[in-house]
Amino acid sequence: MYRKEFMAMANEEAKANVNGSDGGPFGCVIIKDGKVVSRAHNQVLVDHDPTAHGEITAIRKAGQALGTHDLTGCELYTSAMPCPMCLSAIIWANIKQVYYGNTADDAAIYDFINAGLKGDMLALTQHDRELTIRAFKDYQSAQKKLY
């Protein structure tokens, strides 16, 4: 169930970064059983890490605090709609509830991504599947033996 106080905490994280020295004004809080597990803001510039968005930084901290990569039962509050990278991390972490404040339009997230998908920033091509698929198949076989 949504609680405004947690969105206020995510907003505090975002406001702490308004000067832009750590990255953009994006904040995040992760909650489990009504308690704060982690809170973070964008750290891209200070960490020299393009993946250090508020959500991903909070997910990393939550995993460390809980001693697991599986954040089932957690809720995520973020100051803006997560970008695709953060959405993917949220899905991989098994977080099933996300509350966000600002829209994708407010953050112009998808303008940047759409420009990249048009080929202006990125060329993405697939090659040599027959070479690389073996590791995937070996991993699947190993997992079946474990369970």
Helices and strands as residue ranges (DSSP letters): H 4-15, E 27-32, E 35-41, H 44-47, H 54-66, E 74-80, H 84-92, E 97-102, H 104-107, H 109-115, I 116-120, H 129-146
